[in-house]
Amino acid sequence: MYIYKGSTINLTCVVKHSPEPPPAIYWTHNSQEINYDSPRGGVSVITEKGDVTTSYLLIQRANTPDSGKYTCNPSNANLKTVVVHVLNGK
């Protein structure tokens, strides 16, 4: 996934066909759990639980250090990973 510097990264994780909504969904960046209270700010998660559970990871004002491997890891389902590249130019 390619994102322009300064834009918002919106990663969406959808959990389907699960016997129950996952008790937790963990997001990691380069294998480190994301800290939503970090000094960087502008990082949040919205999770909607139901027959289909959807979790959105939002990162405002994308910058070069935000590039890397993001993983959505539901506690009762398989994890998925996407690589994000923050582009510095046009």
PDB file of N, CA, C and O in Angstrom, chain B, residues numbered from 101:
ATOM      1  N   MET B 101       0.850  -1.165   0.000  1.00  0.00           N
ATOM      2  CA  MET B 101       0.000   0.000   0.000  1.00  0.00           C
ATOM      3  C   MET B 101       0.898   1.230   0.000  1.00  0.00           C
ATOM      4  O   MET B 101       1.875   1.300   0.746  1.00  0.00           O
ATOM      5  N   TYR B 102       0.558   2.199  -0.844  1.00  0.00           N
ATOM      6  CA  TYR B 102       1.340   3.426  -0.957  1.00  0.00           C
ATOM      7  C   TYR B 102       0.499   4.617  -0.506  1.00  0.00           C
ATOM      8  O   TYR B 102      -0.638   4.795  -0.944  1.00  0.00           O
ATOM      9  N   ILE B 103       1.080   5.426   0.377  1.00  0.00           N
ATOM     10  CA  ILE B 103       0.386   6.570   0.969  1.00  0.00           C
ATOM     11  C   ILE B 103       1.273   7.799   0.797  1.00  0.00           C
ATOM     12  O   ILE B 103       2.491   7.713   0.948  1.00  0.00           O
ATOM     13  N   TYR B 104       0.665   8.943   0.480  1.00  0.00           N
ATOM     14  CA  TYR B 104       1.439  10.182   0.406  1.00  0.00           C
ATOM     15  C   TYR B 104       1.686  10.728   1.806  1.00  0.00           C
ATOM     16  O   TYR B 104       0.813  10.677   2.672  1.00  0.00           O
ATOM     17  N   LYS B 105       2.892  11.252   2.012  1.00  0.00           N
ATOM     18  CA  LYS B 105       3.256  11.891   3.277  1.00  0.00           C
ATOM     19  C   LYS B 105       2.229  12.969   3.608  1.00  0.00           C
ATOM     20  O   LYS B 105       1.843  13.751   2.739  1.00  0.00           O
ATOM     21  N   GLY B 106       1.789  13.011   4.856  1.00  0.00           N
ATOM     22  CA  GLY B 106       0.819  14.009   5.309  1.00  0.00           C
ATOM     23  C   GLY B 106      -0.624  13.564   5.224  1.00  0.00           C
ATOM     24  O   GLY B 106      -1.502  14.206   5.799  1.00  0.00           O
ATOM     25  N   SER B 107      -0.888  12.466   4.511  1.00  0.00           N
ATOM     26  CA  SER B 107      -2.269  11.989   4.407  1.00  0.00           C
ATOM     27  C   SER B 107      -2.594  11.045   5.569  1.00  0.00           C
ATOM     28  O   SER B 107      -1.741  10.776   6.415  1.00  0.00           O
ATOM     29  N   THR B 108      -3.817  10.550   5.604  1.00  0.00           N
ATOM     30  CA  THR B 108      -4.247   9.646   6.674  1.00  0.00           C
ATOM     31  C   THR B 108      -4.183   8.206   6.188  1.00  0.00           C
ATOM     32  O   THR B 108      -4.704   7.876   5.123  1.00  0.00           O
ATOM     33  N   ILE B 109      -3.539   7.351   6.977  1.00  0.00           N
ATOM     34  CA  ILE B 109      -3.517   5.916   6.704  1.00  0.00           C
ATOM     35  C   ILE B 109      -4.757   5.332   7.362  1.00  0.00           C
ATOM     36  O   ILE B 109      -4.997   5.556   8.549  1.00  0.00           O
ATOM     37  N   ASN B 110      -5.552   4.580   6.591  1.00  0.00           N
ATOM     38  CA  ASN B 110      -6.742   3.910   7.125  1.00  0.00           C
ATOM     39  C   ASN B 110      -6.636   2.442   6.768  1.00  0.00           C
ATOM     40  O   ASN B 110      -6.898   2.058   5.628  1.00  0.00           O
ATOM     41  N   LEU B 111      -6.254   1.614   7.735  1.00  0.00           N
ATOM     42  CA  LEU B 111      -6.158   0.170   7.523  1.00  0.00           C
ATOM     43  C   LEU B 111      -7.396  -0.480   8.122  1.00  0.00           C
ATOM     44  O   LEU B 111      -7.778  -0.174   9.251  1.00  0.00           O
ATOM     45  N   THR B 112      -8.019  -1.373   7.369  1.00  0.00           N
ATOM     46  CA  THR B 112      -9.266  -1.996   7.789  1.00  0.00           C
ATOM     47  C   THR B 112      -9.072  -3.501   7.893  1.00  0.00           C
ATOM     48  O   THR B 112      -8.582  -4.140   6.962  1.00  0.00           O
ATOM     49  N   CYS B 113      -9.459  -4.060   9.031  1.00  0.00           N
ATOM     50  CA  CYS B 113      -9.355  -5.495   9.285  1.00  0.00           C
ATOM     51  C   CYS B 113     -10.776  -6.033   9.482  1.00  0.00           C
ATOM     52  O   CYS B 113     -11.500  -5.574  10.365  1.00  0.00           O
ATOM     53  N   VAL B 114     -11.171  -7.010   8.651  1.00  0.00           N
ATOM     54  CA  VAL B 114     -12.523  -7.571   8.716  1.00  0.00           C
ATOM     55  C   VAL B 114     -12.429  -9.032   9.143  1.00  0.00           C
ATOM     56  O   VAL B 114     -11.711  -9.821   8.528  1.00  0.00           O
ATOM     57  N   VAL B 115     -13.164  -9.391  10.207  1.00  0.00           N
ATOM     58  CA  VAL B 115     -13.193 -10.766  10.707  1.00  0.00           C
ATOM     59  C   VAL B 115     -14.574 -11.334  10.401  1.00  0.00           C
ATOM     60  O   VAL B 115     -15.584 -10.856  10.920  1.00  0.00           O
ATOM     61  N   LYS B 116     -14.606 -12.375   9.539  1.00  0.00           N
ATOM     62  CA  LYS B 116     -15.861 -13.022   9.148  1.00  0.00           C
ATOM     63  C   LYS B 116     -15.825 -14.485   9.556  1.00  0.00           C
ATOM     64  O   LYS B 116     -14.762 -15.038   9.837  1.00  0.00           O
ATOM     65  N   HIS B 117     -16.985 -15.097   9.585  1.00  0.00           N
ATOM     66  CA  HIS B 117     -17.133 -16.542   9.819  1.00  0.00           C
ATOM     67  C   HIS B 117     -16.511 -16.984  11.138  1.00  0.00           C
ATOM     68  O   HIS B 117     -15.972 -18.086  11.236  1.00  0.00           O
ATOM     69  N   SER B 118     -16.585 -16.136  12.137  1.00  0.00           N
ATOM     70  CA  SER B 118     -16.077 -16.460  13.464  1.00  0.00           C
ATOM     71  C   SER B 118     -17.272 -16.842  14.331  1.00  0.00           C
ATOM     72  O   SER B 118     -18.323 -16.208  14.240  1.00  0.00           O
ATOM     73  N   PRO B 119     -17.127 -17.885  15.185  1.00  0.00           N
ATOM     74  CA  PRO B 119     -18.269 -18.287  16.022  1.00  0.00           C
ATOM     75  C   PRO B 119     -18.748 -17.179  16.960  1.00  0.00           C
ATOM     76  O   PRO B 119     -19.915 -17.152  17.350  1.00  0.00           O
ATOM     77  N   GLU B 120     -17.850 -16.271  17.316  1.00  0.00           N
ATOM     78  CA  GLU B 120     -18.195 -15.122  18.151  1.00  0.00           C
ATOM     79  C   GLU B 120     -17.230 -13.984  17.815  1.00  0.00           C
ATOM     80  O   GLU B 120     -16.140 -14.233  17.301  1.00  0.00           O
ATOM     81  N   PRO B 121     -17.618 -12.741  18.099  1.00  0.00           N
ATOM     82  CA  PRO B 121     -16.687 -11.629  17.840  1.00  0.00           C
ATOM     83  C   PRO B 121     -15.396 -11.820  18.634  1.00  0.00           C
ATOM     84  O   PRO B 121     -15.440 -12.291  19.771  1.00  0.00           O
ATOM     85  N   PRO B 122     -14.247 -11.464  18.056  1.00  0.00           N
ATOM     86  CA  PRO B 122     -12.994 -11.625  18.803  1.00  0.00           C
ATOM     87  C   PRO B 122     -13.000 -10.746  20.049  1.00  0.00           C
ATOM     88  O   PRO B 122     -13.372  -9.575  19.979  1.00  0.00           O
ATOM     89  N   PRO B 123     -12.586 -11.307  21.198  1.00  0.00           N
ATOM     90  CA  PRO B 123     -12.518 -10.508  22.419  1.00  0.00           C
ATOM     91  C   PRO B 123     -11.580  -9.306  22.273  1.00  0.00           C
ATOM     92  O   PRO B 123     -11.798  -8.263  22.890  1.00  0.00           O
ATOM     93  N   ALA B 124     -10.537  -9.459  21.456  1.00  0.00           N
ATOM     94  CA  ALA B 124      -9.587  -8.361  21.255  1.00  0.00           C
ATOM     95  C   ALA B 124      -8.997  -8.463  19.854  1.00  0.00           C
ATOM     96  O   ALA B 124      -8.876  -9.551  19.291  1.00  0.00           O
ATOM     97  N   ILE B 125      -8.633  -7.304  19.304  1.00  0.00           N
ATOM     98  CA  ILE B 125      -7.900  -7.242  18.042  1.00  0.00           C
ATOM     99  C   ILE B 125      -6.658  -6.398  18.297  1.00  0.00           C
ATOM    100  O   ILE B 125      -6.747  -5.234  18.686  1.00  0.00           O
ATOM    101  N   TYR B 126      -5.499  -7.008  18.070  1.00  0.00           N
ATOM    102  CA  TYR B 126      -4.230  -6.331  18.315  1.00  0.00           C
ATOM    103  C   TYR B 126      -3.654  -5.850  16.990  1.00  0.00           C
ATOM    104  O   TYR B 126      -3.634  -6.591  16.007  1.00  0.00           O
ATOM    105  N   TRP B 127      -3.191  -4.622  16.968  1.00  0.00           N
ATOM    106  CA  TRP B 127      -2.504  -4.060  15.803  1.00  0.00           C
ATOM    107  C   TRP B 127      -1.036  -3.893  16.145  1.00  0.00           C
ATOM    108  O   TRP B 127      -0.695  -3.411  17.225  1.00  0.00           O
ATOM    109  N   THR B 128      -0.155  -4.297  15.214  1.00  0.00           N
ATOM    110  CA  THR B 128       1.278  -4.093  15.414  1.00  0.00           C
ATOM    111  C   THR B 128       1.873  -3.363  14.213  1.00  0.00           C
ATOM    112  O   THR B 128       1.352  -3.431  13.099  1.00  0.00           O
ATOM    113  N   HIS B 129       2.965  -2.671  14.467  1.00  0.00           N
ATOM    114  CA  HIS B 129       3.745  -1.985  13.426  1.00  0.00           C
ATOM    115  C   HIS B 129       5.172  -2.498  13.559  1.00  0.00           C
ATOM    116  O   HIS B 129       5.829  -2.275  14.576  1.00  0.00           O
ATOM    117  N   ASN B 130       5.647  -3.190  12.519  1.00  0.00           N
ATOM    118  CA  ASN B 130       6.982  -3.809  12.547  1.00  0.00           C
ATOM    119  C   ASN B 130       7.163  -4.678  13.799  1.00  0.00           C
ATOM    120  O   ASN B 130       8.180  -4.602  14.487  1.00  0.00           O
ATOM    121  N   SER B 131       6.151  -5.502  14.071  1.00  0.00           N
ATOM    122  CA  SER B 131       6.140  -6.486  15.174  1.00  0.00           C
ATOM    123  C   SER B 131       6.068  -5.870  16.563  1.00  0.00           C
ATOM    124  O   SER B 131       6.195  -6.593  17.551  1.00  0.00           O
ATOM    125  N   GLN B 132       5.870  -4.565  16.674  1.00  0.00           N
ATOM    126  CA  GLN B 132       5.707  -3.907  17.977  1.00  0.00           C
ATOM    127  C   GLN B 132       4.247  -3.500  18.137  1.00  0.00           C
ATOM    128  O   GLN B 132       3.667  -2.888  17.240  1.00  0.00           O
ATOM    129  N   GLU B 133       3.648  -3.842  19.291  1.00  0.00           N
ATOM    130  CA  GLU B 133       2.262  -3.453  19.505  1.00  0.00           C
ATOM    131  C   GLU B 133       2.146  -1.925  19.462  1.00  0.00           C
ATOM    132  O   GLU B 133       2.977  -1.213  20.026  1.00  0.00           O
ATOM    133  N   ILE B 134       1.117  -1.441  18.792  1.00  0.00           N
ATOM    134  CA  ILE B 134       0.941   0.001  18.618  1.00  0.00           C
ATOM    135  C   ILE B 134       0.472   0.618  19.925  1.00  0.00           C
ATOM    136  O   ILE B 134      -0.457   0.128  20.567  1.00  0.00           O
ATOM    137  N   ASN B 135       1.138   1.711  20.308  1.00  0.00           N
ATOM    138  CA  ASN B 135       0.795   2.460  21.519  1.00  0.00           C
ATOM    139  C   ASN B 135      -0.067   3.650  21.095  1.00  0.00           C
ATOM    140  O   ASN B 135       0.423   4.584  20.460  1.00  0.00           O
ATOM    141  N   TYR B 136      -1.351   3.610  21.449  1.00  0.00           N
ATOM    142  CA  TYR B 136      -2.276   4.655  21.025  1.00  0.00           C
ATOM    143  C   TYR B 136      -2.099   5.940  21.818  1.00  0.00           C
ATOM    144  O   TYR B 136      -2.663   6.970  21.449  1.00  0.00           O
ATOM    145  N   ASP B 137      -1.325   5.903  22.903  1.00  0.00           N
ATOM    146  CA  ASP B 137      -1.074   7.091  23.723  1.00  0.00           C
ATOM    147  C   ASP B 137       0.333   7.634  23.514  1.00  0.00           C
ATOM    148  O   ASP B 137       0.829   8.408  24.333  1.00  0.00           O
ATOM    149  N   SER B 138       0.979   7.234  22.422  1.00  0.00           N
ATOM    150  CA  SER B 138       2.363   7.649  22.198  1.00  0.00           C
ATOM    151  C   SER B 138       2.435   9.163  21.957  1.00  0.00           C
ATOM    152  O   SER B 138       1.435   9.782  21.592  1.00  0.00           O
ATOM    153  N   PRO B 139       3.614   9.754  22.159  1.00  0.00           N
ATOM    154  CA  PRO B 139       3.779  11.194  21.926  1.00  0.00           C
ATOM    155  C   PRO B 139       3.507  11.587  20.472  1.00  0.00           C
ATOM    156  O   PRO B 139       3.205  12.748  20.198  1.00  0.00           O
ATOM    157  N   ARG B 140       3.609  10.642  19.542  1.00  0.00           N
ATOM    158  CA  ARG B 140       3.368  10.942  18.133  1.00  0.00           C
ATOM    159  C   ARG B 140       1.967  11.492  17.936  1.00  0.00           C
ATOM    160  O   ARG B 140       1.775  12.434  17.167  1.00  0.00           O
ATOM    161  N   GLY B 141       0.979  10.915  18.624  1.00  0.00           N
ATOM    162  CA  GLY B 141      -0.412  11.359  18.514  1.00  0.00           C
ATOM    163  C   GLY B 141      -1.016  11.012  17.162  1.00  0.00           C
ATOM    164  O   GLY B 141      -0.309  10.575  16.253  1.00  0.00           O
ATOM    165  N   GLY B 142      -2.316  11.206  17.032  1.00  0.00           N
ATOM    166  CA  GLY B 142      -2.997  10.993  15.769  1.00  0.00           C
ATOM    167  C   GLY B 142      -3.201   9.548  15.379  1.00  0.00           C
ATOM    168  O   GLY B 142      -3.507   9.258  14.222  1.00  0.00           O
ATOM    169  N   VAL B 143      -3.034   8.616  16.339  1.00  0.00           N
ATOM    170  CA  VAL B 143      -3.214   7.195  16.054  1.00  0.00           C
ATOM    171  C   VAL B 143      -4.404   6.700  16.864  1.00  0.00           C
ATOM    172  O   VAL B 143      -4.447   6.862  18.083  1.00  0.00           O
ATOM    173  N   SER B 144      -5.380   6.089  16.171  1.00  0.00           N
ATOM    174  CA  SER B 144      -6.554   5.597  16.881  1.00  0.00           C
ATOM    175  C   SER B 144      -7.084   4.330  16.211  1.00  0.00           C
ATOM    176  O   SER B 144      -6.766   4.027  15.061  1.00  0.00           O
ATOM    177  N   VAL B 145      -7.902   3.602  16.970  1.00  0.00           N
ATOM    178  CA  VAL B 145      -8.538   2.386  16.466  1.00  0.00           C
ATOM    179  C   VAL B 145     -10.029   2.466  16.769  1.00  0.00           C
ATOM    180  O   VAL B 145     -10.441   2.855  17.862  1.00  0.00           O
ATOM    181  N   ILE B 146     -10.820   2.090  15.778  1.00  0.00           N
ATOM    182  CA  ILE B 146     -12.268   1.973  15.950  1.00  0.00           C
ATOM    183  C   ILE B 146     -12.619   0.531  15.613  1.00  0.00           C
ATOM    184  O   ILE B 146     -12.279   0.044  14.535  1.00  0.00           O
ATOM    185  N   THR B 147     -13.302  -0.159  16.535  1.00  0.00           N
ATOM    186  CA  THR B 147     -13.687  -1.544  16.296  1.00  0.00           C
ATOM    187  C   THR B 147     -15.194  -1.688  16.457  1.00  0.00           C
ATOM    188  O   THR B 147     -15.771  -1.278  17.465  1.00  0.00           O
ATOM    189  N   GLU B 148     -15.822  -2.282  15.438  1.00  0.00           N
ATOM    190  CA  GLU B 148     -17.261  -2.544  15.452  1.00  0.00           C
ATOM    191  C   GLU B 148     -17.453  -4.050  15.487  1.00  0.00           C
ATOM    192  O   GLU B 148     -17.128  -4.749  14.527  1.00  0.00           O
ATOM    193  N   LYS B 149     -17.990  -4.553  16.617  1.00  0.00           N
ATOM    194  CA  LYS B 149     -18.171  -5.997  16.775  1.00  0.00           C
ATOM    195  C   LYS B 149     -19.567  -6.413  16.364  1.00  0.00           C
ATOM    196  O   LYS B 149     -20.530  -5.667  16.542  1.00  0.00           O
ATOM    197  N   GLY B 150     -19.669  -7.625  15.806  1.00  0.00           N
ATOM    198  CA  GLY B 150     -20.949  -8.172  15.385  1.00  0.00           C
ATOM    199  C   GLY B 150     -20.722  -9.471  14.640  1.00  0.00           C
ATOM    200  O   GLY B 150     -19.677 -10.101  14.805  1.00  0.00           O
ATOM    201  N   ASP B 151     -21.700  -9.894  13.805  1.00  0.00           N
ATOM    202  CA  ASP B 151     -21.518 -11.101  12.998  1.00  0.00           C
ATOM    203  C   ASP B 151     -20.258 -10.968  12.148  1.00  0.00           C
ATOM    204  O   ASP B 151     -19.519 -11.932  11.946  1.00  0.00           O
ATOM    205  N   VAL B 152     -20.032  -9.754  11.656  1.00  0.00           N
ATOM    206  CA  VAL B 152     -18.774  -9.401  10.995  1.00  0.00           C
ATOM    207  C   VAL B 152     -18.149  -8.305  11.850  1.00  0.00           C
ATOM    208  O   VAL B 152     -18.764  -7.264  12.081  1.00  0.00           O
ATOM    209  N   THR B 153     -16.932  -8.540  12.316  1.00  0.00           N
ATOM    210  CA  THR B 153     -16.238  -7.558  13.144  1.00  0.00           C
ATOM    211  C   THR B 153     -15.248  -6.800  12.270  1.00  0.00           C
ATOM    212  O   THR B 153     -14.477  -7.401  11.523  1.00  0.00           O
ATOM    213  N   THR B 154     -15.278  -5.473  12.371  1.00  0.00           N
ATOM    214  CA  THR B 154     -14.390  -4.632  11.577  1.00  0.00           C
ATOM    215  C   THR B 154     -13.600  -3.722  12.511  1.00  0.00           C
ATOM    216  O   THR B 154     -14.162  -3.070  13.391  1.00  0.00           O
ATOM    217  N   SER B 155     -12.283  -3.691  12.301  1.00  0.00           N
ATOM    218  CA  SER B 155     -11.410  -2.822  13.094  1.00  0.00           C
ATOM    219  C   SER B 155     -10.658  -1.903  12.135  1.00  0.00           C
ATOM    220  O   SER B 155     -10.064  -2.355  11.156  1.00  0.00           O
ATOM    221  N   TYR B 156     -10.696  -0.609  12.435  1.00  0.00           N
ATOM    222  CA  TYR B 156     -10.032   0.394  11.600  1.00  0.00           C
ATOM    223  C   TYR B 156      -8.867   0.991  12.379  1.00  0.00           C
ATOM    224  O   TYR B 156      -9.044   1.483  13.494  1.00  0.00           O
ATOM    225  N   LEU B 157      -7.679   0.947  11.790  1.00  0.00           N
ATOM    226  CA  LEU B 157      -6.516   1.625  12.358  1.00  0.00           C
ATOM    227  C   LEU B 157      -6.319   2.904  11.564  1.00  0.00           C
ATOM    228  O   LEU B 157      -6.094   2.858  10.355  1.00  0.00           O
ATOM    229  N   LEU B 158      -6.403   4.053  12.240  1.00  0.00           N
ATOM    230  CA  LEU B 158      -6.275   5.359  11.596  1.00  0.00           C
ATOM    231  C   LEU B 158      -5.004   6.045  12.082  1.00  0.00           C
ATOM    232  O   LEU B 158      -4.780   6.189  13.284  1.00  0.00           O
ATOM    233  N   ILE B 159      -4.178   6.465  11.130  1.00  0.00           N
ATOM    234  CA  ILE B 159      -2.932   7.161  11.455  1.00  0.00           C
ATOM    235  C   ILE B 159      -2.933   8.467  10.679  1.00  0.00           C
ATOM    236  O   ILE B 159      -2.811   8.477   9.454  1.00  0.00           O
ATOM    237  N   GLN B 160      -3.071   9.559  11.403  1.00  0.00           N
ATOM    238  CA  GLN B 160      -3.139  10.873  10.762  1.00  0.00           C
ATOM    239  C   GLN B 160      -1.737  11.411  10.481  1.00  0.00           C
ATOM    240  O   GLN B 160      -0.772  11.053  11.155  1.00  0.00           O
ATOM    241  N   ARG B 161      -1.647  12.272   9.477  1.00  0.00           N
ATOM    242  CA  ARG B 161      -0.389  12.940   9.117  1.00  0.00           C
ATOM    243  C   ARG B 161       0.751  11.942   8.919  1.00  0.00           C
ATOM    244  O   ARG B 161       1.787  12.029   9.578  1.00  0.00           O
ATOM    245  N   ALA B 162       0.549  11.003   8.011  1.00  0.00           N
ATOM    246  CA  ALA B 162       1.544   9.957   7.758  1.00  0.00           C
ATOM    247  C   ALA B 162       2.916  10.567   7.469  1.00  0.00           C
ATOM    248  O   ALA B 162       3.036  11.568   6.762  1.00  0.00           O
ATOM    249  N   ASN B 163       3.938   9.939   8.034  1.00  0.00           N
ATOM    250  CA  ASN B 163       5.301  10.390   7.837  1.00  0.00           C
ATOM    251  C   ASN B 163       6.177   9.171   7.560  1.00  0.00           C
ATOM    252  O   ASN B 163       5.731   8.039   7.749  1.00  0.00           O
ATOM    253  N   THR B 164       7.400   9.379   7.122  1.00  0.00           N
ATOM    254  CA  THR B 164       8.283   8.276   6.737  1.00  0.00           C
ATOM    255  C   THR B 164       8.399   7.189   7.807  1.00  0.00           C
ATOM    256  O   THR B 164       8.359   6.011   7.452  1.00  0.00           O
ATOM    257  N   PRO B 165       8.541   7.516   9.103  1.00  0.00           N
ATOM    258  CA  PRO B 165       8.652   6.446  10.107  1.00  0.00           C
ATOM    259  C   PRO B 165       7.388   5.574  10.220  1.00  0.00           C
ATOM    260  O   PRO B 165       7.430   4.506  10.831  1.00  0.00           O
ATOM    261  N   ASP B 166       6.270   6.024   9.637  1.00  0.00           N
ATOM    262  CA  ASP B 166       5.050   5.228   9.668  1.00  0.00           C
ATOM    263  C   ASP B 166       5.070   4.111   8.619  1.00  0.00           C
ATOM    264  O   ASP B 166       4.203   3.237   8.629  1.00  0.00           O
ATOM    265  N   SER B 167       6.056   4.139   7.718  1.00  0.00           N
ATOM    266  CA  SER B 167       6.199   3.057   6.749  1.00  0.00           C
ATOM    267  C   SER B 167       6.521   1.764   7.494  1.00  0.00           C
ATOM    268  O   SER B 167       7.081   1.790   8.590  1.00  0.00           O
ATOM    269  N   GLY B 168       6.165   0.645   6.893  1.00  0.00           N
ATOM    270  CA  GLY B 168       6.521  -0.645   7.481  1.00  0.00           C
ATOM    271  C   GLY B 168       5.387  -1.636   7.415  1.00  0.00           C
ATOM    272  O   GLY B 168       4.411  -1.455   6.687  1.00  0.00           O
ATOM    273  N   LYS B 169       5.541  -2.687   8.193  1.00  0.00           N
ATOM    274  CA  LYS B 169       4.616  -3.818   8.180  1.00  0.00           C
ATOM    275  C   LYS B 169       3.588  -3.664   9.302  1.00  0.00           C
ATOM    276  O   LYS B 169       3.943  -3.597  10.479  1.00  0.00           O
ATOM    277  N   TYR B 170       2.306  -3.608   8.919  1.00  0.00           N
ATOM    278  CA  TYR B 170       1.210  -3.513   9.888  1.00  0.00           C
ATOM    279  C   TYR B 170       0.470  -4.845   9.908  1.00  0.00           C
ATOM    280  O   TYR B 170       0.169  -5.419   8.861  1.00  0.00           O
ATOM    281  N   THR B 171       0.183  -5.330  11.117  1.00  0.00           N
ATOM    282  CA  THR B 171      -0.501  -6.611  11.273  1.00  0.00           C
ATOM    283  C   THR B 171      -1.724  -6.438  12.148  1.00  0.00           C
ATOM    284  O   THR B 171      -1.669  -5.821  13.213  1.00  0.00           O
ATOM    285  N   CYS B 172      -2.834  -6.997  11.677  1.00  0.00           N
ATOM    286  CA  CYS B 172      -4.072  -7.085  12.451  1.00  0.00           C
ATOM    287  C   CYS B 172      -4.133  -8.508  12.978  1.00  0.00           C
ATOM    288  O   CYS B 172      -4.092  -9.465  12.205  1.00  0.00           O
ATOM    289  N   ASN B 173      -4.232  -8.650  14.303  1.00  0.00           N
ATOM    290  CA  ASN B 173      -4.198  -9.967  14.925  1.00  0.00           C
ATOM    291  C   ASN B 173      -5.399 -10.138  15.857  1.00  0.00           C
ATOM    292  O   ASN B 173      -5.312  -9.821  17.043  1.00  0.00           O
ATOM    293  N   PRO B 174      -6.536 -10.645  15.319  1.00  0.00           N
ATOM    294  CA  PRO B 174      -7.689 -10.922  16.183  1.00  0.00           C
ATOM    295  C   PRO B 174      -7.357 -12.082  17.128  1.00  0.00           C
ATOM    296  O   PRO B 174      -6.659 -13.020  16.744  1.00  0.00           O
ATOM    297  N   SER B 175      -7.857 -12.014  18.352  1.00  0.00           N
ATOM    298  CA  SER B 175      -7.510 -13.033  19.347  1.00  0.00           C
ATOM    299  C   SER B 175      -8.073 -14.412  19.013  1.00  0.00           C
ATOM    300  O   SER B 175      -7.602 -15.408  19.563  1.00  0.00           O
ATOM    301  N   ASN B 176      -9.072 -14.499  18.125  1.00  0.00           N
ATOM    302  CA  ASN B 176      -9.630 -15.815  17.805  1.00  0.00           C
ATOM    303  C   ASN B 176      -9.678 -16.091  16.293  1.00  0.00           C
ATOM    304  O   ASN B 176     -10.502 -16.881  15.832  1.00  0.00           O
ATOM    305  N   ALA B 177      -8.797 -15.439  15.527  1.00  0.00           N
ATOM    306  CA  ALA B 177      -8.784 -15.644  14.073  1.00  0.00           C
ATOM    307  C   ALA B 177      -7.363 -15.448  13.552  1.00  0.00           C
ATOM    308  O   ALA B 177      -6.466 -15.036  14.288  1.00  0.00           O
ATOM    309  N   ASN B 178      -7.179 -15.751  12.272  1.00  0.00           N
ATOM    310  CA  ASN B 178      -5.861 -15.619  11.659  1.00  0.00           C
ATOM    311  C   ASN B 178      -5.477 -14.154  11.488  1.00  0.00           C
ATOM    312  O   ASN B 178      -6.325 -13.295  11.247  1.00  0.00           O
ATOM    313  N   LEU B 179      -4.177 -13.890  11.619  1.00  0.00           N
ATOM    314  CA  LEU B 179      -3.700 -12.527  11.444  1.00  0.00           C
ATOM    315  C   LEU B 179      -3.497 -12.223   9.963  1.00  0.00           C
ATOM    316  O   LEU B 179      -3.351 -13.128   9.142  1.00  0.00           O
ATOM    317  N   LYS B 180      -3.491 -10.938   9.641  1.00  0.00           N
ATOM    318  CA  LYS B 180      -3.222 -10.461   8.282  1.00  0.00           C
ATOM    319  C   LYS B 180      -2.250  -9.297   8.369  1.00  0.00           C
ATOM    320  O   LYS B 180      -2.272  -8.509   9.315  1.00  0.00           O
ATOM    321  N   THR B 181      -1.387  -9.209   7.343  1.00  0.00           N
ATOM    322  CA  THR B 181      -0.342  -8.186   7.331  1.00  0.00           C
ATOM    323  C   THR B 181      -0.374  -7.422   6.015  1.00  0.00           C
ATOM    324  O   THR B 181      -0.662  -7.987   4.960  1.00  0.00           O
ATOM    325  N   VAL B 182      -0.074  -6.133   6.092  1.00  0.00           N
ATOM    326  CA  VAL B 182       0.068  -5.288   4.899  1.00  0.00           C
ATOM    327  C   VAL B 182       1.319  -4.434   5.093  1.00  0.00           C
ATOM    328  O   VAL B 182       1.625  -3.997   6.202  1.00  0.00           O
ATOM    329  N   VAL B 183       2.036  -4.206   3.990  1.00  0.00           N
ATOM    330  CA  VAL B 183       3.212  -3.341   4.049  1.00  0.00           C
ATOM    331  C   VAL B 183       2.809  -1.970   3.515  1.00  0.00           C
ATOM    332  O   VAL B 183       2.258  -1.853   2.420  1.00  0.00           O
ATOM    333  N   VAL B 184       3.094  -0.931   4.306  1.00  0.00           N
ATOM    334  CA  VAL B 184       2.751   0.447   3.953  1.00  0.00           C
ATOM    335  C   VAL B 184       4.018   1.212   3.617  1.00  0.00           C
ATOM    336  O   VAL B 184       5.002   1.160   4.355  1.00  0.00           O
ATOM    337  N   HIS B 185       3.989   1.925   2.494  1.00  0.00           N
ATOM    338  CA  HIS B 185       5.106   2.782   2.082  1.00  0.00           C
ATOM    339  C   HIS B 185       4.586   4.221   2.081  1.00  0.00           C
ATOM    340  O   HIS B 185       3.637   4.542   1.365  1.00  0.00           O
ATOM    341  N   VAL B 186       5.207   5.080   2.883  1.00  0.00           N
ATOM    342  CA  VAL B 186       4.841   6.497   2.881  1.00  0.00           C
ATOM    343  C   VAL B 186       5.765   7.200   1.891  1.00  0.00           C
ATOM    344  O   VAL B 186       6.983   7.234   2.067  1.00  0.00           O
ATOM    345  N   LEU B 187       5.158   7.758   0.849  1.00  0.00           N
ATOM    346  CA  LEU B 187       5.913   8.403  -0.227  1.00  0.00           C
ATOM    347  C   LEU B 187       6.191   9.856   0.106  1.00  0.00           C
ATOM    348  O   LEU B 187       5.306  10.579   0.564  1.00  0.00           O
ATOM    349  N   ASN B 188       7.421  10.276  -0.125  1.00  0.00           N
ATOM    350  CA  ASN B 188       7.849  11.621   0.234  1.00  0.00           C
ATOM    351  C   ASN B 188       7.597  12.618  -0.895  1.00  0.00           C
ATOM    352  O   ASN B 188       7.660  13.827  -0.669  1.00  0.00           O
ATOM    353  N   GLY B 189       7.317  12.138  -2.092  1.00  0.00           N
ATOM    354  CA  GLY B 189       7.131  13.054  -3.211  1.00  0.00           C
ATOM    355  C   GLY B 189       5.875  12.728  -3.976  1.00  0.00           C
ATOM    356  O   GLY B 189       4.978  12.065  -3.455  1.00  0.00           O
ATOM    357  N   LYS B 190       5.802  13.182  -5.194  1.00  0.00           N
ATOM    358  CA  LYS B 190       4.607  12.951  -6.018  1.00  0.00           C
ATOM    359  C   LYS B 190       4.765  11.685  -6.817  1.00  0.00           C
ATOM    360  O   LYS B 190       3.866  11.316  -7.573  1.00  0.00           O
TER     361      LYS B 190
END
